[in-house]
Amino acid sequence: MSIIETPTTKVFSPWATFTVCAIASYISTLDMSIVNVAFFEIQESFPKDSASTIAWVVTAYSILFGSLLVVSGRLADQIGRKRFFLIGTWFFLIGSFICAIASTMGLLIAGRAVQGLGGAMMVPASTGLLLGVFPPEKRGQVMAWVGSIGALGVASGPTLGAFFVSTFGWRSAFWINVPICFITLVLAWRVTSESPRMKGSRPDILAAVVFTVAVAALVWGISRSETLGWGDSSVLGLFAIALAFGLFVAWRSVHHSDPLLPGELFKERTFTLANISTFLYGAAFSGNILNNVLFQRTIWEFSATKAGWFSVLSPIVVAITSMIVGRKMASIGYRRLLIAGPMIMASTVMASALFLHTNPTPWFPFLPIMFFLGIGLGATFPALSACTIMRLPQNRFAVGSAINNTFRQVGAAVGVALVVTVQSQTEGIEGFRNGWKVAICFALAAAAVSIFQPNKANQLA
């Protein structure tokens, strides 16, 4: 690409840009999980809709967010990252407003899709702005911090969701985004500089749309298997569509001049393994969060407030652990973190399946489980974010980070769909134990993949 427009001459503190990027990362990931604790309240508002249909309130966001990140990053380079970020923030605001006033489940899901589109525009544009204002030696650490803030957003969703749902109703979980988006718009307008616009071939928008349909078909097939069974013709048909469209995207990525998933990036083993691990860990993480909240609300019959309070420990531990790991990551070693983090998560989820019973015993063992889960999350997400771009050239940091976020969001959508499906097929506590087993399998797979990662940035294996 060649530069066709010079950026503004104004110079702002890189930490001002970091603040804008951090807000974008936090609210975009927060909205992945903030509705989890409101699942039952939403179901009460729409009693004719099944659990698998309501799960689309979660997965519609993840699908649009994840599948459009990469093409959004390329468009941001061509349109201008600041301009593109502002447009994305407006979409996120509008989507939040639609969700807040939705009178039907279809409108609520549509609003979540618009939110996902806005998030997909905000995150890569803000990442590009961020990488443009920090020197190369600081970028890995800054990206790790942003990854930590994103993880904190997802982890704190149930707690914040519980507060708003119990105090103001489930719609307030969406209303709160409106003032936050306005603040973000003002900050971004005042303290960030426009990036130079880059002239080049148009990114593969068709592949992005087809990829969105492929992921939606996969998730829809998983959801329909809840009632129709895995061997039903319509379920198999949806899986076939997902496979065919996925293969089309792979073909387009080889033949397009500006591919959705650049093949040369995946020739770097560290990048490929980090993204596979991110997909698996994202599925385990998001599926486990939803399963935990539904377990508390159903089996223990907790109110939204109580479920939220008993979820507050994990995000606090995530924040502390992430800050420590972000500074010590290089000395600890990437491979150690990417094996230990998912193993800790698998152990805590296994403890949930073994030791949580129908009688509420939240102080022990539930809170120790949440404590160690937070350590696992805080150790893993920063390492995944940093490991993704560790061996990429600097001009590929933004697209590499966007691809990593894509794998995380698609994993989240698949994980939530699978957990809801297996949990709904068995009544009572055994259904939730089946959900935890799904999360355990994904976490163990993420650890297994990371065995082949380098431990240090300068190691080949």
LONURO-137953 format. One record per residue (C-alpha): residue number from 1; residue in one letter; x, y, z. Coordinates in steps of 0.05 Angstrom, whole numbers, plus 5000, padded with zeros to 4 digits. Example, Ala and Ser with C-alpha at 12.3 -4.5 7.8 and 13.67 -1.06 7.14 Angstrom:
2
 seq type east north   up
   1    a 5246  4910 5156
   2    s 5273  4979 5143
END
This chain:
461
 seq type east north   up
   1    m 5000  5000 5000
   2    s 5022  5072 4988
   3    i 5005  5132 5030
   4    i 4957  5180 4996
   5    e 4943  5228 5054
   6    t 4988  5255 5109
   7    p 4963  5253 5180
   8    t 4945  5314 5221
   9    t 5003  5354 5249
  10    k 4974  5352 5320
  11    v 5013  5308 5368
  12    f 4978  5276 5427
  13    s 5004  5234 5484
  14    p 5006  5160 5465
  15    w 4972  5146 5532
  16    a 4912  5187 5511
  17    t 4905  5142 5451
  18    f 4915  5082 5496
  19    t 4857  5106 5539
  20    v 4810  5109 5479
  21    c 4834  5040 5455
  22    a 4825  5011 5525
  23    i 4753  5036 5530
  24    a 4738  5007 5461
  25    s 4770  4940 5480
  26    y 4733  4939 5547
  27    i 4662  4955 5523
  28    s 4668  4911 5461
  29    t 4687  4850 5502
  30    l 4642  4869 5561
  31    d 4582  4862 5515
  32    m 4601  4790 5501
  33    s 4583  4769 5572
  34    i 4543  4825 5605
  35    v 4478  4793 5580
  36    n 4494  4725 5609
  37    v 4467  4742 5678
  38    a 4404  4771 5646
  39    f 4389  4706 5608
  40    f 4328  4689 5652
  41    e 4301  4760 5653
  42    i 4305  4763 5577
  43    q 4271  4695 5574
  44    e 4215  4722 5619
  45    s 4205  4780 5571
  46    f 4202  4733 5511
  47    p 4171  4669 5540
  48    k 4154  4639 5472
  49    d 4228  4634 5452
  50    s 4271  4574 5470
  51    a 4338  4576 5506
  52    s 4375  4561 5441
  53    t 4341  4621 5408
  54    i 4358  4667 5466
  55    a 4430  4643 5462
  56    w 4432  4680 5396
  57    v 4431  4744 5437
  58    v 4502  4723 5457
  59    t 4525  4689 5393
  60    a 4499  4740 5343
  61    y 4546  4791 5373
  62    s 4606  4744 5373
  63    i 4593  4722 5301
  64    l 4589  4792 5271
  65    f 4645  4818 5315
  66    g 4692  4761 5299
  67    s 4680  4751 5225
  68    l 4686  4825 5205
  69    l 4748  4844 5246
  70    v 4800  4831 5193
  71    v 4765  4865 5134
  72    s 4749  4923 5180
  73    g 4823  4931 5196
  74    r 4840  4936 5122
  75    l 4783  4985 5109
  76    a 4807  5027 5169
  77    d 4875  5033 5136
  78    q 4843  5059 5072
  79    i 4789  5104 5101
  80    g 4830  5130 5160
  81    r 4833  5095 5227
  82    k 4805  5153 5268
  83    r 4748  5163 5219
  84    f 4733  5089 5217
  85    f 4735  5084 5293
  86    l 4685  5140 5300
  87    i 4637  5107 5250
  88    g 4644  5041 5287
  89    t 4629  5074 5354
  90    w 4565  5104 5324
  91    f 4544  5034 5300
  92    f 4557  5006 5370
  93    l 4515  5062 5401
  94    i 4458  5050 5352
  95    g 4459  4975 5363
  96    s 4457  4986 5438
  97    f 4397  5032 5430
  98    i 4361  4980 5387
  99    c 4373  4926 5440
 100    a 4349  4972 5495
 101    i 4281  4985 5462
 102    a 4272  4917 5428
 103    s 4201  4892 5431
 104    t 4214  4825 5397
 105    m 4269  4773 5401
 106    g 4284  4784 5327
 107    l 4296  4859 5339
 108    l 4339  4844 5400
 109    i 4383  4796 5360
 110    a 4387  4846 5303
 111    g 4410  4899 5352
 112    r 4464  4853 5377
 113    a 4486  4842 5306
 114    v 4492  4917 5295
 115    q 4532  4921 5360
 116    g 4577  4866 5334
 117    l 4588  4905 5270
 118    g 4606  4967 5310
 119    g 4654  4928 5354
 120    a 4687  4898 5292
 121    m 4700  4968 5266
 122    m 4723  4998 5332
 123    v 4774  4947 5355
 124    p 4820  4941 5294
 125    a 4817  5016 5281
 126    s 4835  5032 5353
 127    t 4890  4980 5352
 128    g 4919  5012 5289
 129    l 4917  5080 5322
 130    l 4951  5051 5384
 131    l 5007  5017 5346
 132    g 5020  5081 5308
 133    v 5036  5123 5370
 134    f 5080  5075 5409
 135    p 5152  5057 5391
 136    p 5166  4986 5367
 137    e 5198  4963 5433
 138    k 5134  4981 5471
 139    r 5082  4951 5424
 140    g 5084  4880 5449
 141    q 5073  4902 5521
 142    v 5019  4952 5502
 143    m 4982  4898 5462
 144    a 4987  4851 5522
 145    w 4956  4905 5566
 146    v 4899  4916 5516
 147    g 4888  4841 5514
 148    s 4885  4841 5589
 149    i 4833  4896 5589
 150    g 4792  4857 5538
 151    a 4795  4795 5583
 152    l 4774  4838 5642
 153    g 4715  4863 5602
 154    v 4689  4792 5590
 155    a 4704  4769 5661
 156    s 4669  4829 5693
 157    g 4608  4824 5649
 158    p 4567  4780 5696
 159    t 4581  4825 5756
 160    l 4564  4890 5721
 161    g 4505  4857 5686
 162    a 4478  4833 5752
 163    f 4481  4904 5781
 164    f 4444  4936 5723
 165    v 4394  4879 5714
 166    s 4375  4876 5788
 167    t 4372  4952 5795
 168    f 4344  4977 5730
 169    g 4322  4915 5690
 170    w 4357  4877 5634
 171    r 4350  4933 5583
 172    s 4396  4977 5625
 173    a 4454  4931 5606
 174    f 4447  4961 5537
 175    w 4427  5032 5557
 176    i 4493  5040 5595
 177    n 4531  5035 5529
 178    v 4498  5099 5503
 179    p 4534  5149 5549
 180    i 4598  5108 5546
 181    c 4598  5111 5470
 182    f 4585  5187 5472
 183    i 4645  5196 5519
 184    t 4687  5152 5473
 185    l 4667  5192 5412
 186    v 4687  5258 5446
 187    l 4753  5230 5470
 188    a 4771  5199 5404
 189    w 4753  5263 5367
 190    r 4796  5307 5413
 191    v 4857  5265 5432
 192    t 4873  5220 5373
 193    s 4907  5237 5308
 194    e 4882  5213 5241
 195    s 4926  5160 5209
 196    p 4951  5168 5137
 197    r 4903  5136 5088
 198    m 4934  5079 5050
 199    k 4921  5067 4976
 200    g 4915  4995 4956
 201    s 4869  4940 4931
 202    r 4801  4934 4962
 203    p 4799  4882 5019
 204    d 4759  4820 5005
 205    i 4691  4841 5031
 206    l 4657  4782 4996
 207    a 4700  4733 5035
 208    a 4682  4769 5100
 209    v 4608  4763 5086
 210    v 4615  4689 5066
 211    f 4656  4677 5129
 212    t 4600  4708 5171
 213    v 4549  4662 5139
 214    a 4595  4602 5149
 215    v 4602  4616 5224
 216    a 4528  4630 5231
 217    a 4511  4564 5196
 218    l 4558  4526 5242
 219    v 4528  4558 5305
 220    w 4457  4549 5279
 221    g 4470  4476 5265
 222    i 4496  4466 5335
 223    s 4435  4502 5364
 224    r 4385  4462 5323
 225    s 4416  4397 5345
 226    e 4388  4411 5414
 227    t 4318  4393 5391
 228    l 4329  4356 5326
 229    g 4390  4314 5341
 230    w 4459  4314 5308
 231    g 4437  4268 5252
 232    d 4378  4310 5228
 233    s 4382  4329 5154
 234    s 4374  4403 5168
 235    v 4429  4402 5220
 236    l 4476  4365 5172
 237    g 4456  4413 5117
 238    l 4477  4473 5159
 239    f 4543  4439 5175
 240    a 4553  4426 5101
 241    i 4540  4500 5086
 242    a 4590  4520 5139
 243    l 4642  4473 5110
 244    a 4630  4494 5038
 245    f 4631  4569 5054
 246    g 4693  4559 5097
 247    l 4729  4525 5040
 248    f 4708  4582 4994
 249    v 4740  4632 5042
 250    a 4804  4591 5043
 251    w 4805  4590 4967
 252    r 4793  4665 4963
 253    s 4848  4678 5014
 254    v 4897  4644 4966
 255    h 4874  4679 4903
 256    h 4853  4749 4925
 257    s 4902  4807 4921
 258    d 4884  4830 4992
 259    p 4858  4766 5025
 260    l 4815  4762 5087
 261    l 4864  4713 5120
 262    p 4933  4726 5090
 263    g 4965  4659 5078
 264    e 5036  4684 5091
 265    l 5019  4699 5163
 266    f 4997  4627 5175
 267    k 5065  4603 5150
 268    e 5092  4629 5216
 269    r 5080  4571 5263
 270    t 5077  4614 5326
 271    f 5021  4656 5296
 272    t 4982  4595 5272
 273    l 4987  4558 5338
 274    a 4969  4621 5378
 275    n 4905  4629 5337
 276    i 4885  4556 5343
 277    s 4896  4560 5418
 278    t 4856  4626 5420
 279    f 4797  4593 5386
 280    l 4798  4534 5434
 281    y 4808  4577 5496
 282    g 4755  4627 5474
 283    a 4705  4569 5468
 284    a 4723  4543 5537
 285    f 4722  4612 5569
 286    s 4656  4637 5541
 287    g 4620  4571 5549
 288    n 4643  4565 5621
 289    i 4621  4635 5640
 290    l 4551  4624 5613
 291    n 4546  4555 5645
 292    n 4568  4583 5713
 293    v 4516  4639 5711
 294    l 4459  4593 5689
 295    f 4479  4542 5743
 296    q 4475  4595 5797
 297    r 4409  4622 5771
 298    t 4377  4553 5760
 299    i 4405  4503 5809
 300    w 4422  4550 5866
 301    e 4364  4597 5849
 302    f 4407  4658 5860
 303    s 4380  4726 5842
 304    a 4416  4766 5789
 305    t 4448  4808 5844
 306    k 4474  4749 5884
 307    a 4500  4714 5821
 308    g 4536  4778 5803
 309    w 4568  4787 5871
 310    f 4594  4715 5870
 311    s 4625  4728 5802
 312    v 4663  4791 5824
 313    l 4726  4756 5850
 314    s 4748  4728 5783
 315    p 4753  4795 5745
 316    i 4792  4826 5803
 317    v 4842  4769 5800
 318    v 4844  4773 5724
 319    a 4863  4847 5728
 320    i 4919  4836 5779
 321    t 4947  4774 5745
 322    s 4945  4806 5676
 323    m 4985  4867 5699
 324    i 5038  4822 5729
 325    v 5040  4775 5669
 326    g 5043  4834 5620
 327    r 5108  4858 5654
 328    k 5140  4790 5667
 329    m 5116  4752 5605
 330    a 5183  4750 5569
 331    s 5220  4724 5630
 332    i 5167  4673 5649
 333    g 5162  4646 5578
 334    y 5104  4643 5529
 335    r 5099  4567 5526
 336    r 5097  4561 5601
 337    l 5040  4611 5606
 338    l 5001  4583 5548
 339    i 5003  4513 5578
 340    a 4994  4532 5651
 341    g 4937  4581 5639
 342    p 4890  4533 5603
 343    m 4909  4476 5650
 344    i 4890  4519 5710
 345    m 4824  4535 5676
 346    a 4811  4461 5661
 347    s 4826  4444 5734
 348    t 4779  4496 5762
 349    v 4723  4476 5714
 350    m 4734  4403 5733
 351    a 4729  4424 5806
 352    s 4662  4457 5789
 353    a 4636  4393 5758
 354    l 4660  4350 5817
 355    f 4646  4393 5878
 356    l 4588  4439 5862
 357    h 4522  4407 5882
 358    t 4449  4426 5887
 359    n 4458  4457 5957
 360    p 4488  4527 5950
 361    t 4558  4527 5979
 362    p 4587  4590 5947
 363    w 4640  4607 5998
 364    f 4674  4540 5992
 365    p 4690  4513 5942
 366    f 4659  4564 5894
 367    l 4701  4625 5912
 368    p 4768  4587 5912
 369    i 4748  4561 5843
 370    m 4735  4632 5819
 371    f 4802  4655 5848
 372    f 4843  4604 5811
 373    l 4801  4613 5748
 374    g 4820  4686 5749
 375    i 4894  4668 5753
 376    g 4887  4622 5693
 377    l 4851  4675 5652
 378    g 4900  4730 5672
 379    a 4959  4686 5653
 380    t 4931  4664 5585
 381    f 4899  4722 5549
 382    p 4959  4771 5552
 383    a 5005  4715 5529
 384    l 4960  4697 5471
 385    s 4955  4770 5448
 386    a 5031  4780 5451
 387    c 5048  4712 5421
 388    t 5003  4726 5361
 389    i 5045  4785 5338
 390    m 5112  4763 5368
 391    r 5143  4743 5301
 392    l 5103  4785 5253
 393    p 5133  4846 5217
 394    q 5110  4912 5247
 395    n 5065  4928 5188
 396    r 5027  4864 5201
 397    f 5013  4875 5276
 398    a 4944  4905 5265
 399    v 4919  4850 5217
 400    g 4951  4796 5261
 401    s 4916  4823 5322
 402    a 4850  4827 5284
 403    i 4856  4754 5261
 404    n 4870  4734 5333
 405    n 4807  4770 5357
 406    t 4769  4735 5301
 407    f 4790  4667 5326
 408    r 4771  4686 5397
 409    q 4702  4711 5378
 410    v 4686  4652 5333
 411    g 4710  4605 5388
 412    a 4665  4641 5437
 413    a 4604  4633 5391
 414    v 4618  4559 5382
 415    g 4632  4548 5456
 416    v 4567  4582 5478
 417    a 4526  4544 5427
 418    l 4555  4476 5447
 419    v 4548  4488 5521
 420    v 4475  4511 5515
 421    t 4461  4451 5470
 422    v 4490  4397 5515
 423    q 4465  4430 5578
 424    s 4394  4433 5552
 425    q 4393  4360 5532
 426    t 4397  4336 5605
 427    e 4354  4363 5661
 428    g 4380  4386 5728
 429    i 4452  4390 5752
 430    e 4476  4336 5703
 431    g 4462  4383 5645
 432    f 4508  4435 5675
 433    r 4561  4383 5688
 434    n 4558  4365 5615
 435    g 4569  4439 5599
 436    w 4630  4441 5644
 437    k 4657  4378 5609
 438    v 4654  4414 5542
 439    a 4693  4473 5571
 440    i 4745  4425 5601
 441    c 4756  4392 5533
 442    f 4767  4458 5499
 443    a 4815  4483 5553
 444    l 4857  4419 5551
 445    a 4860  4423 5475
 446    a 4886  4495 5481
 447    a 4941  4472 5528
 448    a 4959  4414 5483
 449    v 4967  4459 5422
 450    s 5012  4507 5461
 451    i 5062  4452 5476
 452    f 5092  4467 5407
 453    q 5099  4542 5420
 454    p 5168  4573 5433
 455    n 5181  4592 5505
 456    k 5221  4655 5487
 457    a 5213  4704 5430
 458    n 5280  4685 5400
 459    q 5271  4610 5403
 460    l 5250  4570 5342
 461    a 5215  4515 5381
END
